[in-house]
């Protein structure tokens, strides 16, 4: 399977998920109360944390292993079932204490029902890993798309029936159940009826390092909100949160799609013994990621003031100053996003953990130092830490793949150059013609025109500077459209 084939179907699945989320917010927000969403948000604090322990990195271990025995697959399956059951029971047991802490008795049944999704989801981890290992992303996309659509329909039906917060709970349970059942149907593999544990020793070191990395990364990614909320208060945290989410949403979705699609291909290249082939797959994946993230982050940087003013309104003034530093941070993070796939594909999970710890220490230290200069100072320190992390981590990845900095620049340089040039042209032309900001409907149309002209300039410059990259992207979309028709 090709990189573009995997990315195409992984992107389809992600778009279905995003569309479902938008539809869910649009429809359910009219049918449910803020208190319903508040209860689920509190429950999500604990279920999201529990997700860190769902498979202990065994799913990626199954994709990375050169040979898979039935004993190993069965051992991983029964381990995941045990973990799912343990998480479920732990959440149920903790629910009264959580409800007492938040003075919300309704949290007890909500958490208990949400906990049921864990054993259901854990039952299909092996099946999904085997499909991803075989690059069957078309099947996975079908499964995930059907699951999110049926879950949305169930939630809307439950909300119309007056279920309240349980409509949101039903959405989670239906999604987990449908996805699990369809993955079992799509995969030919079936576990041994009796639990087996003999194969776990083979992957214990690898999966342990993956799990430890996820744990460290989770706390590092939440440290900024904790520090800002504690030192500067909820109002400043709200401002930062909006700017951060605006930056993170496109970067996370683009990077997640490509990293997920590329991991099995990197693994196959490693198993075939070709570092040159691995480097080619890795650098091409970075080219695809930055083809999307470079223009998005450049547009956010150049048009940050009208974007905040028009989209969010005057009460969010100040977020544009944060975007000035968060946008380049987001782009660098998108470049770093596939480094974990390179470490894991080559079996260096310990190396991934080491650089993950270094990056987390840099990140948390930057927050602690930058907060003394206000929230803008924190974002500036965050950018500096991200640049340092890029230099350290990419040096390790390139050594691992036996590639040089020049190859990295060739993979992403044209995208960066075209994005910056397009932004400068449109921003400069807009200032020369209008000279001042506009709001209301006029501001909305002006902002839409800025983004449209920017996109046209970027694509035009890419067609001139890197026609081969443009041709490959066009081929991917033509293939997708022809299959859909």
C-alpha positions in Angstrom: 0.0 0.0 0.0 1.2 3.6 -0.8 1.5 6.5 1.6 -1.2 8.4 -0.2 -3.6 5.4 -0.1 -3.3 5.1 3.6 -3.5 8.8 4.2 -6.6 9.1 2.0 -8.6 6.6 4.0 -7.3 7.7 7.4 -8.3 11.3 6.4 -11.8 10.1 5.3 -12.2 8.5 8.8 -11.0 11.6 10.5 -13.3 13.9 8.5 -16.3 11.7 9.4 -15.3 12.0 13.0 -15.0 15.8 12.8 -18.3 16.1 10.9 -20.0 14.0 13.5 -18.5 16.2 16.3 -19.7 19.4 14.6 -23.2 17.9 14.0 -23.3 16.7 17.5 -22.6 20.1 19.0 -25.0 21.8 16.6 -27.9 19.4 17.2 -27.5 18.3 20.8 -26.7 21.7 22.1 -30.2 22.7 21.2 -31.7 19.7 22.9 -29.6 19.4 26.0 -28.7 21.8 28.8 -25.3 23.2 29.8 -25.5 21.2 33.0 -25.8 18.0 30.9 -22.6 18.9 29.1 -21.0 19.9 32.4 -21.6 16.5 33.9 -20.1 14.7 30.9 -17.1 17.1 30.9 -16.4 16.2 34.6 -16.7 12.5 33.7 -14.4 12.9 30.8 -11.6 14.2 33.1 -11.5 10.7 34.5 -12.3 8.6 31.4 -9.7 10.5 29.4 -7.1 9.8 32.0 -8.1 6.1 32.1 -7.6 5.9 28.4 -3.8 6.2 29.0 -3.9 2.7 30.5 -6.3 1.1 27.9 -3.7 -1.1 26.1 -0.3 -0.2 27.6 1.1 0.2 24.1 0.4 -3.3 23.0 -1.5 -2.2 19.9 1.5 -0.5 18.4 3.7 -3.5 19.4 1.5 -5.8 17.3 2.0 -3.5 14.3 5.7 -3.2 14.8 6.6 -6.9 15.4 8.2 -8.6 12.4 6.5 -11.9 13.1 3.3 -12.5 15.1 2.5 -15.8 16.8 -0.9 -16.9 17.8 0.3 -17.0 21.4 1.4 -13.3 21.3 -1.9 -12.2 19.7 -4.0 -14.2 22.3 -1.9 -12.9 25.2 -2.3 -9.3 24.1 -6.1 -9.8 23.7 -6.5 -11.2 27.2 -4.3 -8.6 28.7 -6.4 -5.9 27.1 -9.6 -7.5 28.3 -8.2 -7.6 31.8 -7.2 -3.9 31.6 -10.6 -3.0 30.2 -12.3 -4.8 33.1 -10.0 -3.3 35.7 -10.5 0.2 34.4 -14.3 -0.3 34.3 -14.4 -1.6 37.9 -12.0 1.2 39.1 -14.2 4.0 37.6 -17.3 2.4 39.1 -15.7 2.1 42.5 -14.4 5.7 42.4 -17.7 7.2 41.1 -19.2 7.9 44.6 -16.1 9.7 45.7 -16.0 11.8 42.5 -19.7 12.7 42.8 -19.1 13.7 46.5 -16.1 15.9 45.5 -18.0 17.7 42.8 -21.3 17.7 44.8 -23.0 16.1 41.8 -24.8 12.8 42.7 -25.7 12.3 39.0 -22.1 11.6 38.3 -22.4 8.1 39.9 -24.6 6.5 37.2 -22.9 8.6 34.4 -19.4 7.4 35.3 -20.6 3.8 35.8 -22.2 3.7 32.4 -19.2 5.4 30.7 -17.0 2.8 32.3 -18.7 0.1 30.4 -17.2 1.4 27.2 -13.7 0.3 28.2 -14.1 -3.5 28.2 -16.1 -3.2 24.9 -13.4 -1.0 23.3 -10.5 -3.2 24.6 -12.0 -6.3 23.1 -11.2 -5.1 19.6 -7.8 -3.5 20.0 -6.0 -6.6 18.6 -8.4 -6.7 15.6 -7.8 -3.1 14.8 -4.1 -3.4 15.1 -4.0 -6.3 12.7 -6.0 -4.4 10.2 -3.7 -1.4 10.5 -0.6 -3.7 10.3 -2.0 -4.8 6.9 -2.7 -1.2 5.9 -6.4 -1.9 5.6 -7.4 1.7 6.3 -10.3 1.6 3.9 -12.0 -1.0 6.1 -11.1 0.9 9.2 -12.5 4.1 7.7 -15.8 2.3 7.0 -16.0 1.0 10.5 -15.2 4.3 12.2 -17.5 6.3 10.0 -20.5 4.0 10.5 -19.8 4.0 14.3 -19.8 7.7 14.7 -22.9 8.2 12.5 -24.9 5.6 14.3 -23.7 7.0 17.7 -24.8 10.5 16.7 -28.2 9.2 15.6 -28.6 7.3 18.9 -27.7 10.4 20.9 -30.1 12.7 19.0 -32.9 10.1 19.4 -32.2 9.8 23.1 -32.1 13.6 23.5 -35.4 13.9 21.8 -36.8 11.3 24.1 -35.7 13.4 27.1 -32.8 11.4 28.3 -30.7 14.4 29.2 -27.0 13.7 29.9 -27.6 10.0 29.2 -28.0 10.9 25.5 -24.3 11.8 25.6 -23.5 8.6 27.5 -25.4 6.6 24.9 -23.4 8.2 22.1 -20.2 6.9 23.7 -21.5 3.4 24.4 -23.1 3.0 20.9 -19.8 4.2 19.2 -17.7 1.7 21.2 -20.2 -1.2 20.6 -20.7 -0.6 16.9 -16.9 -0.1 16.3 -16.0 -3.2 18.3 -18.6 -5.4 16.6 -17.6 -4.2 13.1 -13.9 -4.7 13.8 -14.6 -8.3 14.9 -16.6 -8.8 11.7 -13.9 -7.2 9.5 -11.0 -9.3 11.0 -10.6 -13.0 10.5 -8.6 -13.5 13.7 -10.3 -15.0 16.8 -8.8 -15.3 20.2 -8.2 -18.6 22.0 -11.1 -19.4 24.4 -8.7 -19.7 27.3 -6.6 -16.8 28.6 -2.9 -16.9 27.6 -0.1 -14.8 29.0 3.0 -16.5 27.6 3.6 -14.0 24.8 3.7 -10.9 26.9 7.3 -11.1 27.8 8.2 -10.6 24.1 6.8 -7.1 24.0 6.9 -6.0 27.7 9.8 -3.6 27.3 8.5 -2.1 24.1 4.9 -1.6 25.3 6.0 -0.4 28.7 8.1 2.4 27.1 5.1 3.4 24.9 2.8 3.5 27.9 5.3 5.5 29.9 5.7 8.0 27.1 1.9 8.5 26.8 1.8 9.1 30.6 4.6 11.7 30.5 3.2 13.4 27.4 -0.3 13.6 29.0 0.9 15.6 32.0 3.2 17.8 29.9 0.4 18.7 27.6 -1.9 19.7 30.5 0.8 21.6 32.5 0.1 24.9 30.7 -3.5 25.0 31.7 -2.8 24.1 35.3 -0.1 26.8 35.6 -2.0 29.5 33.9 -5.2 28.8 35.9 -3.3 28.7 39.2 -1.2 31.9 38.6 -3.3 34.1 36.3 -6.9 32.9 36.9 -9.7 31.4 34.8 -10.3 34.5 32.6 -6.7 34.4 31.2 -6.9 30.7 31.0 -10.0 31.0 28.9 -8.2 33.4 26.5 -5.3 31.1 26.2 -7.5 28.0 25.7 -9.3 29.6 22.7 -6.1 30.5 21.0 -4.5 27.2 21.8 -7.5 25.2 20.5 -7.6 27.3 17.3 -3.9 26.4 16.7 -4.2 22.8 17.8 -7.3 21.6 16.0 -5.9 21.7 12.4 -2.4 20.6 13.4 -3.6 17.7 15.5 -6.1 16.4 12.9 -3.6 16.6 10.0 -0.7 15.1 12.0 -2.9 12.4 13.5 -4.1 11.2 10.1 -0.6 11.0 8.6 1.1 9.5 11.6 -1.5 6.8 11.9 -1.3 6.0 8.2 2.5 6.0 7.9 3.4 3.9 11.0 2.7 0.5 9.4 4.5 1.5 6.2 7.6 2.6 8.2 7.4 -0.7 10.0 7.3 -2.7 6.8 10.3 -0.7 5.4 12.3 -1.4 8.6 11.5 -5.1 8.4 12.7 -5.2 4.8 16.0 -3.8 6.0 16.1 -0.6 4.0 17.0 2.6 6.0 16.9 4.5 2.7 13.3 3.3 2.1 12.4 4.2 5.7 13.8 7.7 5.2 11.9 8.1 2.0 8.6 7.1 3.6 9.2 9.3 6.6 10.3 12.4 4.7 7.4 12.0 2.2 5.0 11.9 5.2 6.5 15.1 6.5 5.9 16.6 3.1 2.2 15.7 3.2 1.8 17.0 6.8 3.5 20.3 6.1 1.6 20.7 2.9 -1.4 21.2 5.1 0.0 22.7 8.3 2.4 25.3 6.8 -0.4 27.2 5.1 -2.9 26.9 8.0 -0.4 28.2 10.5 0.9 30.9 8.2 -2.7 32.1 7.6 -3.5 32.1 11.3 -0.3 34.1 11.9 -0.8 36.7 9.2 -4.6 37.1 9.7 -4.7 36.5 13.5 -6.2 39.9 14.3 -9.2 39.8 11.9 -9.7 36.1 12.7 -10.1 36.7 16.4 -12.2 39.9 15.9 -14.6 38.4 13.4 -14.9 34.8 14.5 -14.9 35.3 18.3 -15.7 38.9 18.9 -14.3 41.9 20.8 -14.5 40.1 24.2 -11.7 37.8 23.1 -9.3 40.6 22.2 -5.8 39.6 23.3 -6.0 36.1 21.8 -4.3 37.4 18.7 -1.2 38.2 20.7 -1.0 34.6 21.8 -1.6 33.3 18.3 1.5 35.2 17.1 3.6 32.7 19.1 1.3 29.6 19.2 1.0 29.5 15.3 4.8 28.8 14.7 4.7 26.5 17.7 1.9 24.5 16.1 3.8 24.2 12.9 6.9 22.9 14.6 4.8 20.4 16.6 3.4 19.1 13.3 6.9 18.4 12.1 7.7 16.6 15.3 4.4 14.6 15.2 5.8 11.6 13.2 9.0 11.3 15.2 7.3 8.8 17.5 6.4 6.6 14.5 10.0 6.5 13.4 11.2 5.5 16.9 8.5 2.8 17.2 8.9 1.4 13.7 12.5 0.7 14.4 11.8 -0.8 17.8 13.4 2.1 19.7 10.5 2.7 22.1 13.0 3.5 24.9 14.6 6.2 22.7 11.1 7.7 22.1 10.5 7.7 25.9 13.9 9.4 26.5 13.3 12.2 24.1 9.7 12.4 25.3 10.9 13.1 28.8 13.4 15.6 27.6 10.7 17.4 25.6 8.3 17.3 28.5 10.9 18.8 30.9 11.7 21.6 28.4 8.0 22.3 28.0 7.1 22.4 31.7 10.2 24.4 32.5 9.2 26.9 29.8 5.8 27.3 31.3 7.2 27.8 34.8 9.7 30.4 33.6 7.4 32.2 31.1 4.5 32.6 33.4 6.5 35.3 35.3 6.1 37.5 32.2 2.4 36.9 31.8 0.5 34.6 29.4 2.3 36.1 26.4 5.6 35.4 28.0 4.5 31.8 28.6 3.7 31.4 24.9 7.1 32.9 23.9 8.9 30.5 26.2 6.8 27.6 24.8 8.0 28.4 21.3 11.6 28.5 22.4 11.2 25.1 24.2 9.5 23.7 21.1 12.4 24.8 18.8 15.0 23.2 21.2 12.9 20.0 21.3 12.8 20.0 17.4 16.6 20.3 17.2 17.2 17.5 19.6 14.5 15.1 18.5 14.9 15.5 14.7 18.7 15.1 15.1 18.0 11.7 16.7 15.4 10.7 14.1 17.6 11.6 11.1 20.5 9.7 12.6 18.2 6.7 13.1 17.1 6.9 9.4 20.6 7.7 8.2 19.4 10.9 6.6 20.7 14.5 6.8 19.3 17.9 7.5 19.3 18.7 3.7 16.8 15.9 3.1 14.5 17.4 5.8 14.7 20.8 4.2 13.9 19.4 0.8 10.9 17.7 2.3 9.3 20.7 3.9 11.1 23.8 2.6 8.9 24.6 -0.4 5.8 24.4 1.7 7.2 26.8 4.3 8.4 29.2 1.6 5.1 29.2 -0.4 3.1 29.7 2.8 5.1 32.6 4.0 5.2 34.2 0.6 1.4 33.8 0.1 0.7 35.3 3.5 3.0 38.2 2.9 1.4 38.9 -0.5 -2.2 38.8 0.7 -1.6 40.6 4.0 0.5 43.3 2.3 -2.1 43.8 -0.5 -5.0 43.9 2.0 -3.2 46.6 4.1 -2.4 48.6 0.9 -6.0 48.5 -0.3 -8.0 48.8 2.9 -5.5 50.0 5.5 -7.7 49.5 8.5 -9.7 46.7 10.2 -13.4 46.2 9.5 -16.0 44.3 11.6 -19.5 43.0 11.2 -20.6 41.6 7.8 -18.0 43.6 6.0 -15.3 42.2 8.2 -16.5 38.6 7.6 -16.5 39.0 3.8 -13.1 40.6 4.0 -11.7 37.8 6.1 -13.2 35.1 3.8 -11.6 36.9 0.8 -8.2 37.0 2.6 -8.3 33.2 3.3 -9.5 32.4 -0.3 -6.8 34.6 -1.9 -4.2 33.1 0.4 -5.2 29.5 -0.5 -5.1 30.4 -4.2 -1.6 32.1 -3.9 -0.3 29.1 -1.9 -1.4 26.5 -4.3 -0.2 28.6 -7.2 3.2 29.0 -5.7 3.4 25.3 -4.8 2.6 24.5 -8.4 5.5 26.6 -9.5 8.0 25.7 -6.8 7.2 22.0 -6.3 5.1 20.6 -9.2 5.7 17.0 -8.2 4.3 17.6 -4.7 1.2 19.2 -6.2 0.8 16.4 -8.7 0.8 13.7 -5.9 -1.8 15.7 -3.9 -4.0 16.1 -6.9 -3.7 12.4 -7.6 -4.8 11.5 -4.1 -7.9 13.7 -4.3 -8.8 12.5 -7.9 -8.6 8.9 -6.7 -10.8 9.7 -3.7 -13.4 11.5 -5.7 -13.5 8.7 -8.4 -14.1 6.1 -5.7 -16.8 8.2 -4.1 -18.7 8.7 -7.4 
